[in-house]
Amino acid sequence: MSQEPNKQAKNSNDEISLMDLIAVIAKRWKFIFFSTFIAAVFIAGYSIYTIKAEPDAPLNRLPNIYEPQVIVRLQESSSSSSLQSILNSSNLGVLSGLVSSSSGSTNADLAQALIKGNYIADQIASEFDFINRFNIDKYPVTSARKAYQENLKLNYVSATGFLTIGYQNIDPVFATEVVNRSLELLEERFRGLTMDSIIAKKKFLEEQLAEQEAALQKAQNTLIEFQKKYGIVDIETQTAAQIEELTTLKSSLVQKEVELSNLKEKRRSDDPQVQRLENEIKELKQLIEAKTVGFQDYSSNEDFIPQNKLPELSAVYLNLKEEAELQSTLYLTFKSQYESVKLEEADNSKQFQIIETAEIPEVKAAPSRSKICMIFTIAVMFLAIFMTFIFEYFDRVKKDPVEAEKLAGIKKSLSFKK
C-alpha cells in the first residue's frame, strides 16, 4: 500500500506541465526578446549593406543575381509523326511499336543535352575567360564547366514546345552576353546534328525502299504466276460460280434420272428415247466428276478449277494476295517517309525556332531579402527559446546535490588539467 503513493508522486514529477514550460519562457523573456531583436536588426542591416555594397565585395554574401532568358520553340520532325500515323492507319501494330520505340529521343531532349554538355560549356568558358573572371586556380577545366552549368537554368514546357534558357550572375551584362552566345552555339550545334541525322535517315530509307521494292515485285510476280497456272482471276467469284454450276448440274442429273426411271416403266431398254436419256445421264455424271476432281480435257480451261482443289488453292491464293498487299503497304509507307525526309532535308529550320533573345534585365531574380530576414529572425527566436530551456536545466542541476556532483565529474573528465 505504501508503494502506490510513491508511484503516483513519481509519475506526477515525470509529467511535463504546460504551465511549467510557459514559466520557463516567462522567466527569461528578456533574453529571448533581445536575442530576436538583435538578430532582426543585424540581418536587416546586413541586407541593407548587401544592397549598397559592390556585388563582388568580400563580405557581400547576398548580392543581386540577374537571370536574362532566351526562348526557343522546338518542334518534332514531321517525318516520324507521319510514319507513325501511316503505320497506325495500316494496322501494322508491330512496326508501329518499333518506330515509336526507336524515336524515343526528342528535339527537346537533344537541345537540353547539348546546352548542358561540355562542348558548349568549354566554348563559353574559353570565350568569356571564366578562369580569370572567377579566379579559378584548381581544376581549371572542370571548375570552369561547373561555373557555367550550375548557373544555367532550363525550363521546357511540352504543351507549347517552348524551351526557356537562363543564366544567373551578379553582372547582368555578362549574364546576357553568355546566354545569347549559348543560344548561338546551341542553334549551330543543333542544326548540324539534326542535319546529320536527316542525311543518315535518308540513306537508311533509300536502302529500305530498294529492298522493299524488290520484295513487292517478287510477291506480285508469285501471285501472278499462281493466277496464270490455275486460271484464277477472282477466287471468291469463281468459287461461287462453280458451286452454283455444280449444283445446277446435279439438279439436272436428278431430274433426268427420275425421268429415265419413269420412262423404263413404260418402254423397253432398247428404246431410242431411253438410250438417249441414259447417254445424257452418263455425260452429266462425267461432267460432274470432272468439275469435282478434274480431267485432262477440262484442265486446259483457264476458268476451270476442280472442286476438290478449291479449299487448298483458295488458302494459297489468299496467302499470296495478303503477302502482296502487305509488301505494297510497306513500300508505300517507306516511300511516304522518304519523301518527308527529302522535304525535311530541304528545310529543317522549323525544328529550332528562336522566339526571343535575351535583353539586359533591370530587375533581379534573386535573392529575396525579405524572406531571408524573416527566416533568420524566426530561427534565432526558436534557438533562443531552446537555449532558455538548456539554461533552466543547468540551474536545476546545480540545486540538486546528486546532479551537481555528476556535473562536476563531467567537467573534471573534460578538463585538460591533470
C-alpha positions as CSV (number, residue, x, y, z in Angstrom):
1,M,0.0,0.0,0.0
2,S,2.9,2.3,0.7
3,Q,4.4,1.8,-2.8
4,E,1.3,3.2,-4.5
5,P,1.5,6.8,-3.3
6,N,5.3,6.8,-4.2
7,K,4.5,5.7,-7.8
8,Q,1.9,8.4,-8.1
9,A,4.3,11.0,-6.8
10,K,7.0,9.8,-9.2
11,N,4.6,9.9,-12.2
12,S,3.5,13.4,-11.3
13,N,7.1,14.5,-11.2
14,D,7.8,12.9,-14.6
15,E,4.8,14.7,-16.3
16,I,5.7,18.0,-18.1
17,S,3.2,20.7,-17.3
18,L,2.4,23.4,-20.0
19,M,2.5,26.0,-17.3
20,D,6.0,24.9,-16.3
21,L,7.1,25.5,-19.9
22,I,5.4,28.9,-20.0
23,A,7.0,29.7,-16.7
24,V,10.5,28.9,-18.1
25,I,9.9,31.1,-21.1
26,A,8.5,34.0,-19.0
27,K,11.5,33.7,-16.6
28,R,13.9,34.5,-19.4
29,W,11.7,36.5,-21.8
30,K,14.1,39.3,-21.9
31,F,16.9,37.0,-23.2
32,I,14.5,35.7,-25.9
33,F,13.2,39.1,-26.9
34,F,16.6,40.9,-27.1
35,S,18.2,37.9,-28.9
36,T,15.5,38.0,-31.5
37,F,15.6,41.8,-31.7
38,I,19.3,41.9,-32.2
39,A,19.1,39.2,-34.8
40,A,16.4,41.1,-36.7
41,V,18.4,44.3,-36.6
42,F,21.5,42.5,-37.6
43,I,20.0,40.7,-40.6
44,A,18.1,43.9,-41.7
45,G,21.3,45.9,-41.5
46,Y,23.3,43.3,-43.4
47,S,20.6,43.2,-46.1
48,I,20.9,46.9,-46.5
49,Y,24.7,46.6,-46.7
50,T,24.4,43.9,-49.4
51,I,22.2,46.4,-51.4
52,K,24.7,49.3,-51.1
53,A,27.9,47.3,-51.3
54,E,29.6,46.2,-54.5
55,P,28.3,42.8,-55.8
56,D,31.8,41.2,-55.6
57,A,32.7,42.6,-52.2
58,P,34.3,40.0,-49.9
59,L,31.6,40.4,-47.2
60,N,28.6,40.6,-49.6
61,R,27.0,37.1,-49.4
62,L,23.7,38.3,-50.8
63,P,24.4,40.2,-54.0
64,N,21.7,40.8,-56.6
65,I,21.6,38.0,-59.1
66,Y,20.2,38.6,-62.5
67,E,18.8,36.0,-65.0
68,P,18.4,37.0,-68.6
69,Q,16.5,34.5,-70.6
70,V,16.1,33.3,-74.2
71,I,13.1,31.4,-75.5
72,V,13.3,28.7,-78.2
73,R,10.5,26.7,-79.8
74,L,11.3,23.1,-80.6
75,Q,9.2,21.1,-83.0
76,E,9.4,17.4,-83.7
77,S,10.3,16.0,-87.1
78,S,7.2,15.7,-89.3
79,S,8.5,12.6,-90.9
80,S,8.5,10.5,-87.8
81,S,4.9,11.5,-86.9
82,S,3.7,10.9,-90.5
83,L,5.3,7.4,-90.5
84,Q,3.6,6.6,-87.2
85,S,0.2,7.7,-88.4
86,I,0.6,5.7,-91.6
87,L,1.6,2.6,-89.7
88,N,-1.3,3.0,-87.3
89,S,-3.8,3.5,-90.1
90,S,-2.4,0.4,-91.9
91,N,-2.9,-1.7,-88.8
92,L,0.8,-2.6,-88.7
93,G,1.0,-2.7,-85.0
94,V,4.4,-4.4,-84.7
95,L,6.1,-1.9,-87.0
96,S,4.3,0.9,-85.3
97,G,5.7,-0.2,-82.0
98,L,9.2,-0.4,-83.4
99,V,9.0,3.1,-84.8
100,S,7.7,4.6,-81.6
101,S,10.4,2.9,-79.5
102,S,13.2,3.8,-81.9
103,S,12.3,7.5,-81.9
104,G,12.3,7.9,-78.1
105,S,14.6,10.9,-78.0
106,T,13.0,14.2,-78.9
107,N,14.3,17.5,-80.2
108,A,13.7,19.0,-76.7
109,D,15.9,16.3,-75.1
110,L,18.6,16.9,-77.7
111,A,18.6,20.6,-77.1
112,Q,18.8,20.4,-73.4
113,A,21.5,17.8,-73.5
114,L,23.5,20.0,-75.9
115,I,23.2,23.2,-73.9
116,K,24.3,21.4,-70.7
117,G,27.1,19.5,-72.5
118,N,30.8,20.0,-72.2
119,Y,31.2,21.2,-75.8
120,I,29.2,24.4,-75.3
121,A,30.4,24.8,-71.7
122,D,34.1,24.8,-72.9
123,Q,33.3,27.2,-75.7
124,I,31.7,29.7,-73.3
125,A,34.4,29.3,-70.7
126,S,37.1,30.0,-73.2
127,E,35.4,32.9,-75.0
128,F,34.5,34.7,-71.7
129,D,37.7,33.7,-69.8
130,F,35.9,32.0,-66.9
131,I,39.2,31.1,-65.3
132,N,40.3,34.7,-64.7
133,R,36.8,36.1,-64.1
134,F,36.0,33.6,-61.3
135,N,39.7,33.3,-60.1
136,I,39.8,29.6,-60.7
137,D,43.1,28.0,-59.6
138,K,42.3,24.4,-59.1
139,Y,41.0,22.0,-61.8
140,P,40.5,24.9,-64.3
141,V,38.6,22.9,-67.0
142,T,36.2,21.2,-64.5
143,S,35.7,24.3,-62.4
144,A,35.0,26.5,-65.4
145,R,32.4,24.0,-66.7
146,K,30.8,23.9,-63.3
147,A,30.7,27.7,-63.1
148,Y,28.7,27.7,-66.4
149,Q,26.5,24.6,-65.9
150,E,25.4,25.3,-62.3
151,N,24.2,28.8,-63.2
152,L,22.4,27.6,-66.3
153,K,18.6,27.4,-65.8
154,L,16.4,25.4,-68.2
155,N,12.6,25.1,-68.3
156,Y,10.8,23.2,-71.0
157,V,7.0,23.2,-71.5
158,S,6.0,20.2,-73.5
159,A,2.5,21.6,-74.2
160,T,3.8,24.6,-76.2
161,G,7.3,23.2,-77.1
162,F,9.0,26.3,-75.6
163,L,12.4,25.9,-74.0
164,T,13.5,28.8,-71.8
165,I,17.2,29.1,-71.2
166,G,18.5,31.5,-68.5
167,Y,21.9,32.2,-67.0
168,Q,22.4,33.6,-63.4
169,N,25.2,36.0,-62.5
170,I,25.7,39.2,-60.4
171,D,26.6,41.1,-63.6
172,P,23.5,41.5,-65.8
173,V,25.5,42.5,-68.9
174,F,27.8,39.5,-68.6
175,A,24.9,37.1,-68.0
176,T,23.1,38.5,-71.1
177,E,26.1,38.0,-73.3
178,V,26.7,34.5,-72.0
179,V,23.1,33.3,-72.6
180,N,22.9,34.9,-76.0
181,R,26.2,33.3,-77.1
182,S,25.0,30.0,-75.6
183,L,21.9,30.3,-77.8
184,E,24.1,30.8,-80.9
185,L,26.2,27.8,-80.2
186,L,23.2,25.7,-79.4
187,E,21.5,26.6,-82.7
188,E,24.7,25.8,-84.6
189,R,25.2,22.5,-82.9
190,F,21.6,21.5,-83.0
191,R,21.2,22.2,-86.8
192,G,24.4,20.3,-87.5
193,L,23.4,17.2,-85.6
194,T,19.8,17.2,-86.9
195,M,21.1,17.5,-90.5
196,D,23.5,14.6,-89.9
197,S,20.5,12.7,-88.5
198,I,18.4,13.6,-91.6
199,I,21.1,12.5,-94.0
200,A,21.6,9.2,-92.2
201,K,17.8,8.6,-92.1
202,K,17.6,9.4,-95.8
203,K,20.3,6.9,-96.6
204,F,18.7,4.2,-94.5
205,L,15.3,4.8,-96.1
206,E,16.8,4.6,-99.6
207,E,18.2,1.2,-98.8
208,Q,14.9,0.0,-97.2
209,L,13.0,1.4,-100.2
210,A,15.1,-0.6,-102.6
211,E,14.7,-3.8,-100.6
212,Q,11.0,-3.3,-100.2
213,E,10.6,-2.6,-103.9
214,A,12.3,-5.9,-104.7
215,A,10.2,-7.7,-102.1
216,L,7.0,-6.2,-103.6
217,Q,7.9,-7.2,-107.1
218,K,8.7,-10.7,-106.0
219,A,5.4,-11.0,-104.2
220,Q,3.4,-9.7,-107.1
221,N,5.2,-12.0,-109.6
222,T,4.5,-15.0,-107.4
223,L,0.8,-14.1,-107.2
224,I,0.6,-13.5,-111.0
225,E,2.2,-16.9,-111.8
226,F,-0.1,-18.7,-109.4
227,Q,-3.1,-17.0,-111.1
228,K,-1.9,-17.9,-114.5
229,K,-1.2,-21.5,-113.5
230,Y,-4.7,-22.2,-112.1
231,G,-6.7,-19.7,-114.0
232,I,-7.6,-17.6,-111.0
233,V,-8.9,-14.1,-111.5
234,D,-11.2,-13.7,-108.5
235,I,-11.2,-16.8,-106.3
236,E,-14.3,-15.9,-104.4
237,T,-16.4,-15.1,-107.6
238,Q,-15.1,-18.1,-109.4
239,T,-15.8,-20.4,-106.5
240,A,-19.3,-19.2,-106.1
241,A,-20.0,-19.6,-109.8
242,Q,-18.6,-23.1,-109.9
243,I,-20.6,-24.2,-106.9
244,E,-23.7,-22.8,-108.5
245,E,-22.9,-24.5,-111.8
246,L,-22.2,-27.8,-110.0
247,T,-25.5,-27.5,-108.1
248,T,-27.3,-26.9,-111.3
249,L,-25.7,-30.0,-112.9
250,K,-26.6,-32.2,-110.0
251,S,-30.2,-31.0,-110.0
252,S,-30.4,-31.7,-113.8
253,L,-28.9,-35.2,-113.2
254,V,-31.6,-36.0,-110.6
255,Q,-34.3,-34.8,-112.9
256,K,-33.1,-36.9,-115.8
257,E,-32.6,-40.0,-113.6
258,V,-36.3,-39.6,-112.4
259,E,-37.4,-39.1,-116.0
260,L,-35.5,-42.3,-117.1
261,S,-37.0,-44.3,-114.2
262,N,-40.5,-43.3,-115.2
263,L,-39.8,-44.0,-118.9
264,K,-38.4,-47.5,-118.3
265,E,-41.7,-48.5,-116.6
266,K,-43.5,-47.8,-119.9
267,R,-40.9,-48.7,-122.6
268,R,-38.2,-51.2,-123.3
269,S,-34.5,-50.7,-122.5
270,D,-33.6,-50.6,-126.2
271,D,-36.0,-47.7,-126.9
272,P,-34.2,-44.8,-128.5
273,Q,-35.6,-42.3,-126.1
274,V,-34.4,-44.4,-123.1
275,Q,-31.0,-44.8,-124.7
276,R,-30.8,-41.0,-125.3
277,L,-31.6,-40.3,-121.6
278,E,-29.0,-42.8,-120.5
279,N,-26.4,-41.2,-122.6
280,E,-27.3,-37.7,-121.3
281,I,-27.1,-39.0,-117.7
282,K,-23.7,-40.6,-118.4
283,E,-22.4,-37.3,-119.8
284,L,-23.8,-35.4,-116.9
285,K,-22.0,-37.7,-114.4
286,Q,-18.8,-37.4,-116.3
287,L,-19.1,-33.6,-116.3
288,I,-19.9,-33.5,-112.6
289,E,-16.9,-35.8,-111.9
290,A,-14.7,-33.5,-114.0
291,K,-15.9,-30.5,-112.2
292,T,-15.2,-32.2,-108.9
293,V,-11.8,-33.9,-109.4
294,G,-10.7,-32.6,-112.8
295,F,-9.8,-34.3,-116.0
296,Q,-7.2,-33.5,-118.6
297,D,-9.8,-32.2,-121.1
298,Y,-11.2,-29.7,-118.6
299,S,-7.9,-28.7,-117.0
300,S,-7.0,-26.8,-120.2
301,N,-9.9,-24.4,-119.5
302,E,-8.4,-21.3,-117.8
303,D,-11.6,-20.5,-115.9
304,F,-11.9,-24.1,-114.5
305,I,-10.8,-25.1,-111.0
306,P,-11.6,-28.6,-109.8
307,Q,-14.0,-28.6,-106.9
308,N,-11.8,-30.8,-104.6
309,K,-8.9,-28.4,-105.0
310,L,-10.8,-25.2,-104.3
311,P,-10.1,-25.1,-100.5
312,E,-6.3,-25.7,-100.9
313,L,-6.0,-23.3,-103.8
314,S,-8.1,-20.7,-102.0
315,A,-5.9,-20.8,-99.0
316,V,-2.7,-20.5,-101.0
317,Y,-4.2,-17.7,-103.2
318,L,-5.3,-15.7,-100.2
319,N,-1.9,-16.0,-98.5
320,L,-0.2,-14.8,-101.6
321,K,-2.6,-12.0,-102.0
322,E,-2.2,-10.9,-98.4
323,E,1.6,-11.0,-98.8
324,A,1.4,-8.9,-101.9
325,E,-0.9,-6.4,-100.1
326,L,1.4,-6.3,-97.1
327,Q,4.5,-5.6,-99.2
328,S,2.6,-2.9,-101.1
329,T,1.6,-1.2,-97.9
330,L,5.2,-1.3,-96.5
331,Y,6.5,0.0,-99.8
332,L,4.1,3.0,-99.7
333,T,5.0,3.6,-96.1
334,F,8.7,3.8,-96.8
335,K,8.0,5.8,-99.9
336,S,6.0,8.4,-97.9
337,Q,8.7,8.5,-95.2
338,Y,11.4,9.0,-97.8
339,E,9.5,11.9,-99.4
340,S,9.0,13.5,-95.9
341,V,12.7,13.2,-95.2
342,K,13.6,14.9,-98.5
343,L,11.4,17.8,-97.6
344,E,12.9,17.9,-94.1
345,E,16.4,17.9,-95.7
346,A,15.4,20.9,-97.8
347,D,14.2,22.9,-94.8
348,N,14.8,21.8,-91.2
349,S,14.6,25.4,-89.8
350,K,11.1,24.7,-88.3
351,Q,12.5,22.3,-85.7
352,F,14.5,25.0,-84.0
353,Q,12.9,28.5,-83.9
354,I,14.3,31.4,-81.8
355,I,11.3,33.1,-80.3
356,E,13.1,35.7,-78.1
357,T,16.7,36.6,-77.4
358,A,17.9,37.9,-74.1
359,E,17.9,41.5,-73.0
360,I,19.8,43.1,-70.1
361,P,17.5,42.6,-67.1
362,E,16.5,45.6,-65.0
363,V,15.1,43.6,-62.1
364,K,17.0,41.0,-60.0
365,A,15.9,37.3,-60.0
366,A,17.3,36.6,-56.5
367,P,17.8,36.8,-53.6
368,S,14.5,37.6,-51.7
369,R,16.0,39.5,-48.8
370,S,12.6,40.0,-47.0
371,K,12.2,36.2,-46.9
372,I,15.8,35.7,-45.7
373,C,15.2,38.3,-42.9
374,M,12.0,36.6,-41.7
375,I,13.5,33.1,-41.8
376,F,16.7,34.2,-40.0
377,T,14.8,36.1,-37.3
378,I,12.4,33.2,-36.6
379,A,15.3,30.8,-36.5
380,V,17.1,32.9,-33.9
381,M,13.9,33.2,-31.8
382,F,13.5,29.4,-31.7
383,L,17.2,29.0,-30.9
384,A,16.8,31.4,-28.0
385,I,13.8,29.5,-26.6
386,F,15.8,26.3,-26.9
387,M,18.8,27.9,-25.1
388,T,16.4,29.1,-22.4
389,F,15.4,25.5,-21.6
390,I,19.0,24.5,-21.5
391,F,19.9,27.3,-19.1
392,E,16.9,26.3,-16.9
393,Y,18.0,22.7,-16.9
394,F,21.6,23.5,-15.7
395,D,20.1,25.8,-13.0
396,R,18.1,22.9,-11.6
397,V,21.1,20.6,-11.8
398,K,23.2,23.0,-9.7
399,K,20.5,23.0,-7.0
400,D,20.4,19.2,-6.8
401,P,23.4,17.8,-4.9
402,V,23.4,14.5,-6.7
403,E,23.1,16.0,-10.2
404,A,25.6,18.8,-9.2
405,E,28.1,16.1,-8.3
406,K,27.6,14.4,-11.6
407,L,28.1,17.7,-13.5
408,A,31.3,18.3,-11.5
409,G,32.6,14.9,-12.5
410,I,31.9,15.5,-16.2
411,K,33.7,18.9,-16.0
412,K,36.7,17.2,-14.4
413,S,36.7,14.5,-17.1
414,L,36.7,17.1,-19.8
415,S,39.3,19.2,-18.3
416,F,42.8,19.3,-19.8
417,K,44.5,19.7,-16.4
418,K,45.8,16.6,-14.7
